[in-house]
Amino acid sequence: MGKQNAQTIELLNELVVICKDGEKGYREASEGVRNPFYRMMFSEYSRQRSKFASDLQGQVVMLGGQPDRQGTVKGALHRGWMNLKNAIAGHNDDLIVDECRRGEDLAIKQYKDVLKRDLPAKIRSILEHQMNEIIATQKRVKVMDSKKKLNAKS
């Protein structure tokens, strides 16, 4: 395996961890919110991140590497999903939405950092597509966040 492949595998595995952390975070958020619409949306985002992780793991295998199969506690701490536990424990929909938004902000930053690197065209295309989907999700979560703030002012 060449140096370029090894670096690409490492970068992809970092994103696998991010996706797995997002999958877990959204699954926990869906179980913790009271709002049925949020529950449905967070479940969908969890499934989306699971698919993203699987797709990235497949690319790692095609490059001859060993894919990461799970998110890490360190990754979750780093990416901001740990505060979600407190929000869920209190069944506070507003805090849960805040933490999901924060997790999206960090995921987008990681994708942007990886996309600055020299990557094979096919992998770059996959990552750009995933990042665009995450940005769309981020926008929807921000709308949830702004709606709750508007309701709080009413």
Secondary structure, 3 states (H helix, E strand, C coil): CCHHHHHHHHHHHHHHHHHHHHHHHHHHHHHHCCCHHHHHHHHHHHHHHHHHHHHHHHHHHHCCCCCCCCCCHHHHHHHCCCHHHHHHHCCCHHHHHHHHHHHHHHHHHHHHHHHCCCCCHHHHHHHHHHHHHHHHHHHHHHHHHHHHHHHHHC
